[in-house]
Amino acid sequence: MSTPDRSQFSPLRMDRRVAIKWMFTAAASVAILDRASLGAEPAATGAAKTAVGYGTDPDLIKIYKPGDVWALTFTDAQRRAAASLCDVIIPADAKSPAASALGVPDFIDEWVSAPYPDHVKDRATVVDGLAWIDAEAQKRFTNDFADLVASQHRAICDDICYTPKAKPEFKKAAQFFAKFRDLTSGGFYTTPEGMKDIGYVGNVPLATFEGPTPAVLKHIGLA
Amino acid sequence: MPIITASKTQPTYDVIVVGSGAGGGQTAYTLVMEGVKVLMLEAGRNYDPVKETPMFQTNGQAPLRGTSTPDKPFGFHDSTVDGGWQVPGEPYTSASNAPERQFWWWRARMLGGRTNHWGRIALRNGPYDFKPYSRDGLGLDWPISYEDVAPYYDKVEMLIGVYGANTGMENTPDSPAGCLLPPPKARAGELLSQARGKKLGIPVVPIRRAVLSVKQDADNIPAKLHPKNPTAQRILAQAMRERAACFWATPCGRGCSIKANYQSTTVHLPPALATGNLDILPNAMVREITMDENGKATGVICIDKITGEERTLKARVVVLAASSAESVRILLNSKSTRYPDGLANSSGLVGKYIMDTVGARLGGQIPLLENLPAHNEDGAGGNHVYVPWWLYKDASKLGFARGYHIELGGGRQMPGMGAAGGVDALTGGSYGKQFKEDARRYYGSFMGFAGRGEMIPNEDSFCDIDPKVRDKWGIPVLRFHWKWSDHETKQAAHMQRTFADLIEAMGGKVRGKRDATGAQAIEPGGKIIHEVGGTIMGADPKKSVTNQWCQTWDVKNLFVTDGGPFVSNADKNPTLTIMALAWRASDYLLGEMKKGNL
């Protein structure tokens, strides 16, 4: 793979500006556009032009998936890097699959494509961060991040996985990594497989509520 | 009589009730059960929790994993429709730009208002809470005492269904037998805080929430609430039988399609509609009250939000229950040459003494709760325990007046975005298989503590009409003036210290920073959504807006039954008291109607 073309940054910056503009449009016309946007089909590229929030009265019963309300906007390169990094953060193990197998990259795309102010801010962090991690992979291993082997992934990620210990030149990348890890884990542990993995066994109707089991009481020293 | 459109209203009604939440719901319920013809006006849309509540939807099935956005400030699945601290097209303003002088005004433009999403925490005010001025010389006394309200607390608890237990604690009233439903068992973290709190002298006891832990006694309660009224008894018994007991899943803030918790739309309005005496007109934004030459209210003018048309509606009596600030707005906008300062405002006190609750919070991570065996902690969709204010005896030593209660939460709730987020400080930044191990270890080990304290009414906290700004309906908007006193910020500092002590007593570590001054930790005014005051009740027409029956001194056939007549805002969440006072006011209103005084 070639060194990343710096020009790929410019459309991203444009996206941000556009997104901010949409944000204001959304605030003004949310009530009118909300119903229409719920049924909107994601367009292929630049689709976020029509992106508005889900409004103040969305259908709460409906089951949503990324792309249902506003279009997803990752480029192929971003999606590839995101999926790879997701799986470095949450790989498959004996209890559950890897993050990308559960659609987490699509969720992160949904997140950074959302028109709300916090998400617009996160978009900048994530999009720049993904570009950085591919560029760093090229610099160190002359390959895209997604094409590195595990030891190479670790070489990069060990430098950026913990903000307080990151060297000055990696601080910004570490902030990106922290954000990306939160997004990956949030996306992962809200799936049925993720909830099962983490040990959530609720959301089922019960005839009675029995409180903690004897094993739990013993664990906290109250048996 | 049903939920109607603007063209279907009757030429006149006995009573118009503006608002459909706790105050409006209770008022309409009490009146229509006695045969009074009522028109209820709601500024938001019709809303049916049975059809619209996302009961078992997971966060993964919502946009953005259900996290909060400006469109849905309490998260995607929160029941609130067209509401929040900002409502598009319906602004309010602040008299000051200073961050600490802001008041955040929450509205929910939907049938049932804020009752659909509220925390269901249903605490009685105690005897001290009605006479705060007499106790410490601050604020104001109510013109009524606990004994005046107690019978109505009994009735409201029986009607809506409240779980809890009597604790015998000071100024934390017990309920008579037959009022409360059994409290649910405490969860692991709640039990641990109870055991460790004990060592600090902090009592963790069963909380009271408006959730049916068991089905209501539909065979006996209706006769207690409506003696000598077989029709009302029959209708209420039927409505109670249609409510299921809690099935220990799904958060109450989403609303409840099986009607296991109280919301106006599942508890007050169905039996009220079944009497045939209630019309409900949604999308009706009330602008002002109309008056005749004799100084009596004749009805209201509202905007039909569907058509944008103005409509005049008539009744013998008008009851405002639009939320305390919205009711103030309607009174102040009912201006004429005869009432240049707005209606019911000869005291000049309409809009004065608005209050919220003092709020501050702190979180902790508790190693003892790590790696717990998997078990179901959903419970009643909210708190099972709390800490009532426990330091009445220390009042003189604390450096601030009044007190607060503590609400605690956390544990193994349905994972959201934060399920394993922000754990770097614990994990040293792990990723990969180690991160998955860490996520399993730390899930459920976080607990949060939130203080809810009393604010003393002050001269700097009030609202008036902004001279320039109007909403999209052309109605002049409210302008808020706000200031916490030292009592509130010092109380917030005390909360912070207490929470840190509790977290450490549980063997845990505070997450984030404890605020020693309280000035950073205290939430903005209005953030806790316990907005009360603005039309305070009293014994003297010069010093209050309404009498003890929520009847305005100036206009005999005009009442206010939301939180507006509150003279103080005890640490106890206001909803139960709003309902008790609304029922009491409605009984008085019925009596006055029967006597021909209205």
Interface residues (C-beta under 8 A of the other chain):
Chain A: A27 A28 V30 A31 G53 Y54 G55 T56 D57 P58 L60 I61 I63 Y64 D68 V69 V88 I89 I90 P91 D93 K95 S96 F107 E110 W111 A114 Y116 P117 D118 H119 C157 C161 Y162 T163 P164 K165 A178 R181 D182 S185 G186 G187 Y189 T190 T191 P192 G194 M195 D197 I198 G199 Y200 V201 G202 N203 V204 P205 L206 A207 T208 F209 E210 G211 P212 T213 A215 V216 L217 H219 I220 G221 L222
Chain B: R45 E52 T53 P54 F56 Q57 T58 N59 G60 Q61 A62 P63 L64 R65 G66 T69 P70 D71 K72 F76 H77 S79 V81 D82 G83 G84 V87 P88 G89 P184 K185 A186 R187 A188 L191 L192 A195 C246 F247 W248 A249 T250 R254 L368 L369 N371 L372 P373 A374 H375 N376 E377 D378 G379 A380 R412 Q413 M414 P415 G416 M417 G418 A419 A420 G421 G422 D424 G428 G429 S430 Y431 G432 K433 F435 K436 A439 R440 Y443 G444
